[in-house]
Amino acid sequence: MVAGLTDPRPDAVHEGAIGPGPVLAVDIGGTKMAVGIVDRAGAVSTRRSGPTPRSSDPEVVFATLAALIIEVIDGSVRPPVWCGVGCGGPLQAGGDRASPLNIPGWSGFSLRHRITELISLPVSIDNDAKALALAEGWLGAARNRSDYLAMVVSTGVGGGIVLDGHLLDGANGNAGHIGHVVVEPEGRPCGCGGYGCLEAEASGPAIEAVTGHPPAEASAAVRRRTGVLVGRAVACVANLLDLSLAVVAGSVALGFGEVFFDAAQEEIERRARLEFSRTTIIEPAGLGADGPLVGAAALAFRAEREAARRPGR
């Protein structure tokens, strides 16, 4: 594990940092937005959340987020020194433009500029599943691991990949989009424009569209099929990237529970047959409901540390 990359511990961020204060953590999902204050040990306080508006007006969506942010800042005991934001993608590198597939009101939305303008703090933005990967490597189920995949299976399906202790970014910051691995070649149309993507088959909205019922009411067969499809995608990643751990969060995966995870593990064992990938395991993420906000905070800690290392600081 490379300290400060997937493990933004206090000793990895204090030296030369703007200050030892907490950070503002923001999680923006297709169903819910959450904001909280996170300290240097990863503890979350002054938490607020609300549903993500389904409006096509980008300002309506942002106004809801802005109200949560201001409420948390006004209620915090210590003022935050940085802001970290995890948001569904795709994003332009750095979050200058956000076009989340599950937030129709935002297409090329100037997310970084608008949040910076609102709170006058430095802002670090990245994909929410990449943020989760940092959180799980810091305090969760991937702690002390240098190679792993972190996933969210919820309203959307996203991922973050850590190899050799480094969170992968990709050319435009969008590495890890496992939700768009094709798991059913003749499958359902996806919001990305493709067909048979994992997100089009295993996300909450996809399950509801197929069954006519919300995921919480899914049958054992649906829960098992969802696990099989996730396991299929994980096996592809394990074979490609030589990693042996996948940790999974999100309301669908965690809500489906043991049936989902058992089916996913069985499918991995069927599909990951190379010598180095045969030991791949899948397990629930370790941080539960705190994961998204701890991940957003980890983005802020990482950016703060990188800023402190720049020449002239």
KEKE-3310 file (N, C-alpha, C; in steps of 0.2 Angstrom, whole numbers, plus 5000, padded with zeros to 4 digits):
npx = (5004:5003:5006:4994:4989:4980:4977:4973:4979:4980:4993:4998:4994:4995:5007:5013:5000:4985:4978:4974:4961:4944:4936:4924:4912:4905:4892:4886:4873:4862:4850:4850:4857:4871:4878:4892:4902:4919:4932:4950:4951:4942:4929:4912:4902:4888:4879:4869:4856:4846:4834:4838:4834:4823:4822:4824:4830:4845:4848:4838:4842:4855:4852:4846:4857:4865:4858:4859:4873:4876:4868:4875:4888:4885:4881:4892:4904:4918:4925:4926:4941:4943:4935:4928:4921:4911:4905:4893:4897:4899:4913:4922:4940:4945:4933:4928:4917:4902:4893:4882:4875:4864:4858:4849:4847:4859:4871:4886:4888:4894:4902:4913:4916:4904:4902:4914:4912:4901:4905:4918:4930:4944:4941:4939:4935:4929:4924:4911:4912:4926:4930:4925:4933:4945:4941:4938:4950:4957:4950:4941:4935:4946:4957:4975:4977:4984:4980:4965:4947:4934:4917:4900:4884:4869:4858:4865:4879:4895:4913:4930:4947:4961:4978:4994:4994:4990:4977:4968:4966:4965:4964:4955:4951:4941:4943:4938:4925:4915:4902:4899:4904:4901:4889:4878:4877:4867:4858:4849:4845:4857:4860:4871:4871:4875:4872:4867:4875:4882:4876:4864:4858:4859:4857:4847:4836:4836:4832:4820:4813:4812:4806:4795:4794:4801:4818:4819:4809:4813:4813:4821:4827:4829:4838:4848:4852:4856:4868:4875:4878:4885:4896:4901:4906:4916:4925:4930:4937:4946:4954:4959:4967:4974:4970:4964:4953:4937:4927:4911:4898:4883:4865:4858:4866:4870:4858:4852:4860:4866:4862:4865:4879:4884:4880:4888:4901:4901:4900:4912:4921:4918:4922:4934:4948:4962:4978:4982:4970:4961:4960:4952:4941:4924:4917:4906:4907:4916:4913:4899:4885:4893:4903:4902:4903:4915:4923:4922:4928:4941:4945:4947:4957:4968:4970:4973:4985:4993:4993:5001:5013:5018:5029:5035:5026)
npy = (4994:5011:5024:5038:5038:5027:5027:5039:5044:5053:5056:5056:5068:5079:5086:5101:5104:5114:5115:5107:5105:5098:5091:5096:5084:5078:5069:5064:5057:5047:5045:5050:5064:5068:5076:5080:5083:5078:5071:5070:5057:5050:5050:5054:5068:5080:5077:5078:5074:5071:5068:5067:5078:5075:5083:5092:5103:5111:5120:5118:5106:5109:5118:5111:5103:5114:5119:5109:5109:5122:5121:5111:5116:5128:5122:5115:5112:5115:5124:5118:5114:5111:5104:5089:5080:5067:5061:5054:5048:5051:5061:5076:5077:5081:5086:5098:5098:5090:5076:5066:5050:5047:5058:5067:5081:5087:5090:5092:5100:5114:5109:5110:5123:5129:5124:5129:5143:5144:5141:5145:5137:5126:5114:5097:5085:5069:5054:5045:5031:5029:5037:5029:5018:5024:5026:5013:5007:5014:5014:5003:4987:4984:4988:4989:4982:4982:4980:4980:4980:4992:4993:5000:4996:5001:5014:5017:5009:5008:5009:5009:5007:5000:4998:4992:5000:5012:5023:5021:5033:5036:5042:5053:5054:5044:5031:5014:5012:5000:4997:4998:4987:4974:4962:4955:4951:4953:4961:4973:4990:5003:5018:5024:5022:5010:4992:4979:4982:4981:4990:4992:4980:4977:4987:4997:5004:4997:4984:4986:4991:4979:4970:4976:4980:4988:4986:4982:4973:4962:4945:4930:4924:4934:4942:4933:4932:4945:4945:4935:4942:4953:4946:4941:4952:4956:4945:4947:4959:4955:4945:4953:4963:4957:4957:4953:4955:4961:4973:4978:4990:4999:5001:4991:4979:4977:4977:4965:4955:4940:4930:4937:4939:4926:4921:4929:4926:4912:4914:4921:4911:4902:4909:4916:4909:4909:4906:4916:4923:4914:4915:4925:4935:4941:4953:4961:4979:4988:4999:5003:5014:5025:5025:5032:5046:5046:5042:5054:5063:5057:5060:5074:5075:5069:5078:5089:5085:5083:5096:5102:5098:5104:5114:5129:5129)
npz = (5000:4996:5005:5008:4995:4992:5005:5014:5027:5043:5046:5033:5027:5035:5035:5029:5025:5022:5034:5049:5050:5048:5033:5020:5014:5000:4992:4977:4970:4959:4965:4978:4987:4997:5011:5022:5037:5038:5048:5052:5055:5048:5053:5052:5053:5057:5046:5032:5020:5005:4993:4975:4964:4950:4940:4924:4924:4926:4936:4946:4951:4956:4966:4976:4980:4984:4995:5005:5007:5012:5024:5031:5032:5040:5051:5057:5069:5068:5055:5038:5029:5016:5001:4996:4983:4977:4963:4951:4935:4917:4920:4916:4917:4933:4936:4930:4921:4922:4918:4923:4920:4927:4931:4923:4922:4922:4910:4905:4915:4925:4937:4947:4947:4951:4964:4970:4969:4977:4990:4993:4995:4992:4980:4976:4964:4959:4951:4960:4963:4962:4972:4983:4982:4986:5000:5004:5004:5013:5026:5025:5018:5010:5016:5018:5006:4990:4978:4970:4966:4968:4970:4966:4966:4963:4960:4949:4941:4946:4946:4954:4952:4960:4958:4962:4973:4968:4963:4949:4935:4921:4904:4904:4917:4920:4922:4927:4924:4927:4926:4913:4906:4895:4899:4894:4878:4869:4876:4886:4881:4885:4895:4891:4878:4873:4873:4884:4894:4911:4920:4913:4915:4929:4938:4950:4943:4931:4936:4941:4929:4922:4930:4935:4948:4963:4968:4981:4982:4975:4968:4974:4963:4954:4962:4963:4949:4947:4955:4948:4936:4940:4946:4934:4927:4936:4935:4923:4924:4934:4927:4917:4924:4934:4948:4964:4973:4975:4981:4986:4986:4989:4987:4980:4979:4993:4999:4993:4998:5005:4995:4983:4984:4985:4973:4964:4968:4964:4950:4947:4950:4940:4929:4930:4927:4925:4932:4940:4943:4949:4963:4966:4975:4981:4991:5003:5004:5017:5024:5024:5026:5028:5018:5005:5009:5017:5006:4998:5006:5007:4994:4995:5005:4998:4987:4995:5000:4989:4984:4994:4991:4980:4971:4979:4989)
capx = (5000:5006:5002:4992:4986:4973:4977:4975:4979:4982:5001:5000:4991:4996:5013:5012:4993:4982:4976:4972:4954:4940:4934:4917:4912:4899:4891:4880:4870:4856:4844:4851:4863:4872:4884:4894:4909:4923:4938:4956:4951:4937:4923:4907:4897:4884:4877:4862:4854:4840:4833:4841:4828:4822:4821:4828:4833:4851:4848:4834:4846:4860:4849:4845:4863:4868:4855:4862:4880:4876:4866:4880:4893:4882:4880:4898:4908:4924:4924:4930:4947:4944:4929:4929:4915:4911:4899:4892:4900:4906:4916:4929:4945:4945:4926:4926:4911:4899:4887:4880:4870:4858:4856:4847:4847:4866:4875:4892:4887:4901:4901:4918:4915:4898:4903:4919:4909:4896:4908:4925:4935:4947:4936:4942:4929:4930:4919:4909:4915:4933:4930:4923:4939:4950:4938:4938:4957:4959:4947:4936:4937:4952:4963:4981:4978:4987:4977:4958:4942:4928:4911:4894:4878:4864:4854:4870:4884:4902:4919:4936:4952:4968:4983:5000:4993:4988:4970:4968:4962:4963:4966:4950:4948:4935:4944:4935:4918:4914:4895:4898:4907:4895:4888:4873:4879:4860:4854:4845:4849:4860:4860:4877:4871:4877:4868:4869:4880:4881:4872:4858:4855:4859:4856:4841:4831:4835:4828:4813:4810:4811:4801:4789:4794:4807:4823:4818:4804:4815:4813:4827:4829:4832:4844:4854:4854:4860:4874:4879:4880:4891:4902:4904:4910:4922:4929:4933:4942:4952:4958:4963:4971:4978:4968:4960:4948:4932:4922:4905:4893:4877:4858:4856:4871:4870:4851:4851:4863:4870:4860:4869:4886:4886:4880:4893:4907:4901:4901:4919:4925:4917:4925:4941:4951:4969:4981:4983:4964:4957:4958:4948:4935:4920:4914:4903:4911:4916:4911:4892:4882:4898:4907:4902:4906:4922:4927:4923:4933:4948:4947:4950:4964:4973:4971:4976:4992:4996:4994:5006:5020:5019:5035:5033:5022)
capy = (5000:5017:5029:5044:5037:5024:5028:5046:5044:5060:5057:5057:5074:5085:5090:5106:5105:5120:5115:5101:5104:5093:5093:5095:5079:5079:5063:5066:5051:5048:5045:5054:5068:5068:5081:5079:5085:5072:5073:5066:5049:5047:5050:5058:5072:5085:5074:5080:5071:5072:5065:5070:5080:5072:5089:5093:5110:5110:5124:5115:5100:5112:5122:5106:5102:5120:5120:5104:5111:5127:5118:5107:5121:5132:5118:5112:5115:5117:5125:5114:5118:5108:5100:5083:5078:5061:5061:5049:5050:5053:5068:5079:5077:5087:5088:5104:5097:5084:5073:5060:5047:5046:5065:5070:5088:5089:5088:5096:5105:5116:5107:5112:5131:5131:5123:5134:5149:5144:5140:5148:5132:5122:5108:5091:5081:5063:5049:5043:5025:5030:5039:5024:5014:5027:5025:5006:5006:5018:5011:4998:4980:4983:4990:4986:4979:4987:4979:4978:4984:4994:4994:5002:4993:5005:5017:5016:5004:5011:5006:5012:5002:5002:4994:4994:5006:5019:5024:5023:5039:5035:5048:5059:5053:5040:5024:5010:5011:4993:4997:4998:4981:4971:4956:4952:4954:4955:4964:4979:4997:5007:5025:5026:5021:5003:4987:4974:4984:4979:4995:4991:4974:4975:4993:4997:5006:4991:4978:4989:4991:4972:4966:4980:4981:4990:4981:4979:4967:4957:4938:4926:4923:4941:4943:4928:4934:4951:4943:4932:4947:4957:4941:4940:4958:4956:4940:4950:4963:4951:4942:4958:4967:4953:4959:4947:4957:4966:4975:4980:4993:5001:4998:4984:4974:4976:4975:4958:4951:4934:4927:4941:4938:4919:4920:4933:4922:4906:4916:4922:4905:4899:4913:4918:4903:4909:4904:4922:4925:4909:4916:4932:4935:4947:4954:4968:4985:4988:5006:5004:5020:5030:5024:5038:5052:5045:5043:5061:5066:5055:5064:5081:5074:5067:5084:5094:5083:5085:5104:5104:5095:5107:5119:5135:5128)
capz = (5000:4995:5010:5005:4988:4994:5012:5016:5034:5045:5045:5026:5025:5039:5034:5024:5023:5023:5041:5052:5051:5044:5026:5018:5010:4996:4988:4972:4966:4955:4969:4984:4988:5005:5013:5029:5039:5040:5051:5049:5056:5044:5057:5049:5058:5054:5040:5029:5014:5002:4986:4970:4960:4943:4935:4918:4925:4930:4942:4951:4954:4960:4971:4981:4983:4988:5001:5009:5008:5017:5030:5034:5034:5045:5057:5059:5075:5065:5048:5034:5025:5009:5000:4992:4980:4973:4958:4946:4929:4916:4922:4913:4922:4938:4938:4928:4918:4925:4914:4926:4916:4931:4933:4916:4922:4921:4904:4904:4921:4928:4944:4951:4947:4955:4971:4972:4969:4983:4997:4993:4997:4986:4978:4973:4962:4955:4951:4966:4964:4963:4979:4987:4981:4991:5006:5006:5005:5019:5032:5024:5017:5006:5020:5018:5000:4985:4971:4971:4963:4972:4965:4968:4963:4966:4955:4943:4943:4945:4950:4955:4952:4963:4956:4964:4977:4965:4960:4941:4933:4914:4901:4906:4924:4920:4923:4932:4923:4926:4924:4905:4904:4892:4902:4890:4872:4866:4882:4886:4879:4891:4895:4888:4871:4871:4874:4888:4899:4918:4922:4910:4918:4936:4942:4953:4938:4926:4939:4941:4923:4920:4935:4937:4956:4965:4969:4988:4982:4970:4970:4975:4956:4952:4966:4960:4942:4947:4957:4942:4931:4943:4946:4927:4926:4940:4933:4917:4927:4937:4922:4913:4928:4939:4955:4967:4977:4973:4987:4983:4990:4985:4990:4977:4981:5000:5000:4990:5003:5004:4989:4978:4985:4984:4966:4961:4969:4960:4943:4947:4950:4934:4923:4931:4928:4925:4938:4945:4945:4952:4970:4966:4980:4981:4997:5004:5006:5024:5027:5024:5024:5028:5013:5000:5012:5018:5000:4996:5011:5005:4988:4998:5008:4993:4984:4999:5001:4983:4984:4999:4989:4974:4972:4981:4996)
cpx = (5004:5003:5001:4989:4979:4972:4978:4975:4981:4989:5003:4998:4993:5002:5012:5005:4991:4980:4974:4965:4950:4939:4926:4917:4905:4898:4885:4878:4864:4849:4844:4857:4864:4878:4886:4901:4913:4930:4944:4956:4946:4930:4918:4903:4893:4882:4870:4862:4847:4840:4836:4835:4828:4821:4826:4832:4839:4851:4844:4838:4852:4858:4848:4852:4866:4865:4858:4869:4880:4873:4871:4886:4891:4882:4886:4901:4914:4923:4929:4936:4947:4937:4931:4922:4915:4904:4899:4895:4896:4907:4922:4934:4945:4938:4924:4919:4908:4893:4885:4875:4863:4855:4854:4848:4854:4869:4880:4891:4894:4901:4906:4917:4910:4899:4908:4916:4904:4900:4915:4930:4938:4942:4940:4936:4932:4924:4918:4912:4923:4934:4929:4930:4944:4947:4939:4946:4960:4957:4942:4939:4943:4958:4969:4982:4980:4984:4970:4953:4936:4922:4905:4889:4872:4859:4858:4874:4891:4907:4925:4941:4958:4973:4990:5000:4991:4981:4971:4964:4960:4965:4961:4948:4943:4937:4940:4927:4915:4906:4894:4902:4900:4895:4882:4874:4872:4856:4851:4849:4851:4859:4866:4877:4872:4871:4871:4874:4878:4876:4865:4854:4854:4858:4849:4835:4830:4831:4821:4809:4808:4806:4795:4789:4801:4812:4822:4813:4806:4815:4820:4831:4832:4838:4850:4856:4858:4867:4878:4882:4886:4897:4905:4908:4916:4927:4933:4939:4948:4956:4962:4968:4975:4977:4964:4955:4943:4927:4917:4900:4887:4870:4856:4860:4870:4863:4849:4855:4867:4868:4864:4876:4888:4885:4886:4900:4907:4903:4909:4923:4924:4921:4932:4945:4959:4972:4981:4976:4959:4955:4954:4942:4931:4917:4911:4908:4911:4914:4903:4890:4887:4902:4908:4905:4913:4926:4928:4928:4940:4950:4950:4956:4969:4975:4975:4984:4996:4998:5000:5013:5022:5025:5032:5028:5026)
cpy = (5006:5022:5035:5043:5033:5024:5035:5047:5051:5061:5058:5064:5080:5089:5095:5107:5112:5120:5108:5100:5099:5096:5092:5089:5079:5072:5065:5060:5052:5048:5049:5058:5068:5073:5080:5082:5078:5074:5069:5059:5046:5047:5056:5062:5077:5083:5076:5076:5073:5069:5070:5072:5077:5077:5089:5099:5109:5114:5121:5109:5104:5115:5117:5104:5108:5121:5115:5106:5117:5125:5115:5112:5125:5128:5114:5116:5118:5118:5121:5118:5116:5105:5095:5081:5072:5061:5056:5052:5049:5060:5070:5079:5083:5089:5095:5104:5090:5082:5067:5057:5047:5053:5068:5078:5091:5086:5093:5102:5107:5115:5110:5120:5133:5130:5128:5141:5150:5144:5143:5144:5129:5116:5103:5087:5075:5059:5046:5036:5025:5032:5034:5019:5017:5025:5018:5004:5009:5015:5005:4991:4979:4986:4986:4981:4984:4986:4977:4983:4986:4995:4997:5000:4996:5008:5017:5010:5007:5008:5010:5006:5004:4996:4996:5000:5012:5018:5026:5028:5038:5042:5054:5058:5048:5033:5020:5009:5004:4992:4997:4992:4977:4964:4952:4954:4957:4958:4970:4985:5000:5014:5028:5026:5014:4998:4982:4975:4981:4983:4994:4985:4973:4981:4993:4999:5000:4986:4980:4989:4984:4969:4969:4981:4984:4985:4978:4973:4962:4950:4936:4925:4929:4943:4939:4930:4940:4949:4940:4937:4951:4952:4941:4946:4958:4951:4943:4955:4960:4948:4947:4961:4964:4956:4953:4949:4962:4967:4979:4984:4995:4997:4992:4979:4972:4974:4968:4953:4945:4930:4930:4939:4931:4918:4923:4929:4916:4908:4918:4916:4901:4903:4915:4912:4903:4908:4910:4925:4921:4911:4923:4931:4942:4947:4961:4973:4985:4994:5007:5011:5026:5030:5030:5044:5052:5045:5050:5064:5064:5059:5071:5080:5073:5074:5089:5092:5085:5092:5106:5102:5099:5113:5126:5135:5128)
cpz = (5000:5000:5007:4998:4990:5002:5015:5024:5037:5044:5038:5023:5029:5037:5028:5021:5025:5031:5043:5053:5047:5037:5025:5013:5006:4992:4984:4968:4963:4959:4975:4984:4995:5006:5020:5030:5041:5042:5049:5051:5052:5047:5053:5054:5054:5047:5038:5022:5011:4995:4980:4965:4953:4938:4930:4919:4929:4936:4948:4955:4959:4966:4977:4984:4987:4995:5007:5011:5013:5023:5034:5037:5040:5052:5060:5064:5072:5058:5044:5030:5018:5008:4995:4989:4976:4969:4953:4939:4923:4918:4917:4919:4927:4940:4935:4924:4921:4920:4917:4922:4920:4934:4926:4916:4921:4915:4903:4910:4924:4935:4949:4952:4952:4962:4974:4974:4976:4990:4998:4996:4991:4986:4974:4971:4958:4955:4958:4968:4965:4970:4984:4987:4986:4998:5009:5007:5011:5025:5031:5022:5013:5009:5019:5011:4995:4978:4972:4967:4968:4968:4969:4964:4966:4960:4948:4946:4941:4948:4950:4956:4955:4961:4959:4969:4974:4962:4953:4939:4926:4911:4903:4913:4925:4920:4928:4930:4922:4924:4917:4902:4901:4895:4898:4883:4868:4871:4881:4884:4886:4890:4891:4880:4868:4873:4879:4893:4906:4921:4920:4912:4925:4941:4945:4947:4933:4929:4939:4934:4920:4924:4936:4945:4958:4968:4976:4988:4977:4973:4971:4968:4953:4956:4964:4953:4942:4950:4952:4937:4934:4944:4939:4925:4930:4938:4927:4919:4930:4932:4918:4917:4933:4946:4958:4972:4974:4979:4984:4988:4986:4987:4986:4980:4989:5002:4998:4995:5001:4997:4983:4978:4983:4976:4962:4962:4965:4953:4942:4946:4944:4928:4924:4933:4926:4932:4943:4947:4948:4960:4971:4971:4979:4988:4998:5006:5014:5028:5027:5022:5024:5022:5008:5003:5014:5012:4997:5000:5008:4998:4990:5001:5003:4989:4988:5000:4995:4982:4988:4996:4983:4976:4974:4988:5002)
residu = (MET:VAL:ALA:GLY:LEU:THR:ASP:PRO:ARG:PRO:ASP:ALA:VAL:HIS:GLU:GLY:ALA:ILE:GLY:PRO:GLY:PRO:VAL:LEU:ALA:VAL:ASP:ILE:GLY:GLY:THR:LYS:MET:ALA:VAL:GLY:ILE:VAL:ASP:ARG:ALA:GLY:ALA:VAL:SER:THR:ARG:ARG:SER:GLY:PRO:THR:PRO:ARG:SER:SER:ASP:PRO:GLU:VAL:VAL:PHE:ALA:THR:LEU:ALA:ALA:LEU:ILE:ILE:GLU:VAL:ILE:ASP:GLY:SER:VAL:ARG:PRO:PRO:VAL:TRP:CYS:GLY:VAL:GLY:CYS:GLY:GLY:PRO:LEU:GLN:ALA:GLY:GLY:ASP:ARG:ALA:SER:PRO:LEU:ASN:ILE:PRO:GLY:TRP:SER:GLY:PHE:SER:LEU:ARG:HIS:ARG:ILE:THR:GLU:LEU:ILE:SER:LEU:PRO:VAL:SER:ILE:ASP:ASN:ASP:ALA:LYS:ALA:LEU:ALA:LEU:ALA:GLU:GLY:TRP:LEU:GLY:ALA:ALA:ARG:ASN:ARG:SER:ASP:TYR:LEU:ALA:MET:VAL:VAL:SER:THR:GLY:VAL:GLY:GLY:GLY:ILE:VAL:LEU:ASP:GLY:HIS:LEU:LEU:ASP:GLY:ALA:ASN:GLY:ASN:ALA:GLY:HIS:ILE:GLY:HIS:VAL:VAL:VAL:GLU:PRO:GLU:GLY:ARG:PRO:CYS:GLY:CYS:GLY:GLY:TYR:GLY:CYS:LEU:GLU:ALA:GLU:ALA:SER:GLY:PRO:ALA:ILE:GLU:ALA:VAL:THR:GLY:HIS:PRO:PRO:ALA:GLU:ALA:SER:ALA:ALA:VAL:ARG:ARG:ARG:THR:GLY:VAL:LEU:VAL:GLY:ARG:ALA:VAL:ALA:CYS:VAL:ALA:ASN:LEU:LEU:ASP:LEU:SER:LEU:ALA:VAL:VAL:ALA:GLY:SER:VAL:ALA:LEU:GLY:PHE:GLY:GLU:VAL:PHE:PHE:ASP:ALA:ALA:GLN:GLU:GLU:ILE:GLU:ARG:ARG:ALA:ARG:LEU:GLU:PHE:SER:ARG:THR:THR:ILE:ILE:GLU:PRO:ALA:GLY:LEU:GLY:ALA:ASP:GLY:PRO:LEU:VAL:GLY:ALA:ALA:ALA:LEU:ALA:PHE:ARG:ALA:GLU:ARG:GLU:ALA:ALA:ARG:ARG:PRO:GLY:ARG)
# end
